[in-house]
Each structure stands twice: as C-alpha cells, then as structure tokens.
Amino acid sequence: MIFDFFGDRSKVVVAMAHIGALPGSPLYNEDGGMAKLIEDVITDIDHLQAGGVDAIMFGNENDRPYLLEASPESLAAMTAVVSAAKQVLKVPFGVNYLWDPTASVAIGAATGASFVREIFTGVFASDMGVWAPDCATPVRMRRRLGRRDMKLFFNINAEFAASLDHRPIELRARSAVFSSLADAILVSGPLTGQPAEASDLRKVAEAVQGTPVFANTGVNIDNVSEVMAVASGCVIGTHFKKDGDTWNPVDPDRVRRFMDAVENLR
C-alpha cells in the first residue's frame, strides 16, 4: 500500500486536471470566465474517471508564464475552481499551484486535498529566474492548518529549469526525505511531457526505499511498463490529451487504452 487514500492500489496513476488560465494570467478567457474554467475541468475529470485513473491532481499549467509566488486573484480562483470541481470526484485528489509550494499547501488544506505536489527544495536556474523555494514555510503551514494527513509530493528536478545543486539526484532525494520530511519523491524530465531519465528514476528509487517514488513527466503507453517496474506510480497529463498535446482536452480513448495497459501490469 502506497498511501491509505489510494486503498490497496499498486502502481498508482495520478491524472492531471489542467485548469484553464486563471484570472490575472495572460491567457485568461474573460468571455468564458470562471464558469468556463469549471465546466472544462469537470469535462476532463469525467473522461479521466471513466477511463479508470486512480487519482486526480488539479494544476494551473495554463498560467504561463509561471509565477514563483501566487497572486491573490489566482490563488482565490484556483481554490474556487477546485472546490466546485471536486463535487464530481470519485477518486482522491491533489493540487499543485505552479510554482509556489506555500500556495499549493494553502489550496490543498482549504479544499480537502489528499496530497500536494510542488518543488519544495533546491535552487534552480529557470525560465522564471533564479528559483529557491522555501520548504520550511509550507511544511509548517501544513501542521498549523491541522493537515498532517495531507501528503507532500516533492518534485526534485524541476521542468523548465536546471538544478544549481550539483549533488547526485539520488543524494538530493535522500536529503529531501531526511531533512525536509518529503512523503513522496517525484522525478521529472526537462520539460512537460518529456520523460525522466530511466537511470535517474532507478537511482532515486534505490536511494529512498520505503518512500514512494513517482515518475512525474513523460509517461506514455510505450514506456509505462519500464517506468512501473521501478516506480510506485506516475503522474500523467500530456499523454492523456488529444493528439498528445499538453494544451488539448483529455481524450477518453487514450485514457482507457493506457489504464488497460496498467491493469495488465498490476
């Protein structure tokens, strides 16, 4: 068992529910407004659940270019969208506000999320500038808000960025568990939709035995067997979209075919 909220599932598949651009971001659709954001994400959720995914994670991937500190309007809007959309959920859910771990924990606590994903540790040279997240603040916030049950998924090698910490990735993973209280470790590729290095995933899994390790990007029907042989699970957004395009709606046929493949692995 990975976490109680996943039940007895092994090789867990967490599917992304990408919320449209939130108010205040450059791509926000004023004509559709909040109602359109909620409608679209619920449609995606319906397709993901019909396909048999194990969990849903809400993310604001459309808020390009990304903030390193959430704006008040986007923080409030994402909380509102998640609160409305979670009414149709039949599976556990998590949240991820890119790229602000404190905002992610706040939204997760407010909406009743089972888990939160973010970059909590490290220093990076990124498309958003120098990126040095503050791990202590969100972890302490989780305690103050009475949500010690809400698991923290540490993405340790960020997309759109290069680590300025030259320690081997497996040592950074062990350190995140030991000193920063990570509940799970996520290993990413260089960009959204690009797979993590198989060797990195294997090194991390060997280094943090007893802590779940997830492949965070680039998992697809062609490599899922290799990934699941090493990882406790995976997070999938791009592969479930029409034509495998991150910014398209979810394709229910792609979800169903992938989950059939995962069931065979289980």
Rosetta blueprint (number, residue, H / E / L):
1 M L
2 I L
3 F L
4 D H
5 F H
6 F H
7 G L
8 D L
9 R L
10 S L
11 K L
12 V E
13 V E
14 V E
15 A E
16 M E
17 A E
18 H E
19 I L
20 G L
21 A L
22 L L
23 P L
24 G L
25 S L
26 P L
27 L L
28 Y L
29 N L
30 E L
31 D L
32 G L
33 G H
34 M H
35 A H
36 K H
37 L H
38 I H
39 E H
40 D H
41 V H
42 I H
43 T H
44 D H
45 I H
46 D H
47 H H
48 L H
49 Q H
50 A H
51 G H
52 G L
53 V L
54 D L
55 A E
56 I E
57 M E
58 F E
59 G E
60 N L
61 E L
62 N L
63 D L
64 R L
65 P L
66 Y L
67 L L
68 L L
69 E L
70 A L
71 S L
72 P H
73 E H
74 S H
75 L H
76 A H
77 A H
78 M H
79 T H
80 A H
81 V H
82 V H
83 S H
84 A H
85 A H
86 K H
87 Q H
88 V H
89 L L
90 K L
91 V L
92 P L
93 F E
94 G E
95 V E
96 N E
97 Y L
98 L L
99 W L
100 D L
101 P H
102 T H
103 A H
104 S H
105 V H
106 A H
107 I H
108 G H
109 A H
110 A H
111 T H
112 G L
113 A L
114 S L
115 F E
116 V E
117 R E
118 E E
119 I L
120 F L
121 T L
122 G L
123 V L
124 F E
125 A E
126 S E
127 D L
128 M L
129 G E
130 V E
131 W E
132 A L
133 P L
134 D L
135 C L
136 A H
137 T H
138 P H
139 V H
140 R H
141 M H
142 R H
143 R H
144 R H
145 L L
146 G L
147 R L
148 R L
149 D L
150 M L
151 K E
152 L E
153 F E
154 F E
155 N E
156 I L
157 N L
158 A L
159 E L
160 F L
161 A E
162 A E
163 S E
164 L L
165 D L
166 H L
167 R L
168 P L
169 I H
170 E H
171 L H
172 R H
173 A H
174 R H
175 S H
176 A H
177 V H
178 F H
179 S H
180 S H
181 L L
182 A L
183 D L
184 A E
185 I E
186 L E
187 V E
188 S L
189 G L
190 P L
191 L L
192 T L
193 G L
194 Q L
195 P L
196 A L
197 E L
198 A H
199 S H
200 D H
201 L H
202 R H
203 K H
204 V H
205 A H
206 E H
207 A H
208 V L
209 Q L
210 G L
211 T L
212 P L
213 V E
214 F E
215 A E
216 N L
217 T L
218 G L
219 V L
220 N L
221 I L
222 D L
223 N L
224 V H
225 S H
226 E H
227 V H
228 M H
229 A L
230 V L
231 A L
232 S L
233 G E
234 C E
235 V E
236 I E
237 G L
238 T H
239 H H
240 F H
241 K E
242 K H
243 D H
244 G H
245 D L
246 T L
247 W L
248 N L
249 P L
250 V E
251 D L
252 P H
253 D H
254 R H
255 V H
256 R H
257 R H
258 F H
259 M H
260 D H
261 A H
262 V H
263 E H
264 N H
265 L H
266 R L
